[in-house]
Amino acid sequence: MEPIIKAIKVISVLTKSNLPVSDYSINPYVGCTHACKYCYACFMKRFTNHSEEWGTFLDVKYWPEIKKPEKYAGKELFFGSVTDPYNPQEETYKRTRSLLEQLKGSGIKLSIQTKSDLVLRDIDLIKTFPDARVGFSINTLDESFKNDMDIAVSIERRLEAMKKLHAKGIRTTCFISPIFPGITDVTAIINRVKDQCQLIWLENLNLRGSYKSVIMDYIHDKHPALVQLYNEIYYQGSRLYWEKLDHSIRDYTSQNGLEYVRDDDTMQKGFYDPPTVVNFFYHEEVKKSAKSSK
């Protein structure tokens, strides 16, 4: 089924952010047609008056041209806190590219988060932003599981795009999120990407709102052996799985010469070679920032 698409006018596309990785959040669209079953941003429907199912609609934002973009010089602008700035419709509407063109030469710090290799189209623009960063969300190497969870491009296409950007001298991040207990092989993903990114972020699966039952039903149907584990975590509040995973990743990174930190101080320190693995377990700031990005 084709998504419901409409154009909307907004006063501004920049929203002050509570995220530790940015000063402003930028979302050139409302909604996201990647239709991730676990998307925390689905709560946005409460603020945008959409009755449609999350993933089936997309509002294309149009905003006044940014006057004096240089006033944002030195500020971190994060593209994609509650939408994917490179959803498939970006190829047609080019709202992300239009904004990059408006901000070119402004002196901003550019960060982009996506699940799409369409970002490769804009390498020419991204390279004009000093120390730009492009992150890819990858929480599995299993294409079947990926296909169960979203309709974005394949994991292999994401990995190849990351590799190409890294080769062009653009800083890249692998966002291993959300980590599905018993399903996401974190160390396998780290091992796959450690030579083509500067940062690896980790975030656990948080189940809240309308999609909690969707994911729990999926686990019951497709991974019955994990039902008890998910009940312990998501109904009984156990953190034992995450504590064990934390220790396991710490051991893995130590053995493989990687940095591993459990705070966001590294956001202020820059990027490392070899890459730094950052643990954002129980990270809630995304939700706080996204609430005001309507």
Helices and strands as residue ranges (DSSP letters): E 4-9, E 14-16, E 24-26, E 29-30, G 40-44, H 45-48, E 57-62, G 69-72, E 76-79, H 90-93, H 95-103, E 109-114, G 117-122, H 123-126, E 133-137, H 143-149, H 155-167, E 171-179, H 186-193, E 199-204, H 211-222, G 224-226, H 227-234, H 240-255, E 259-261, H 266-269, E 276-279, H 285-290
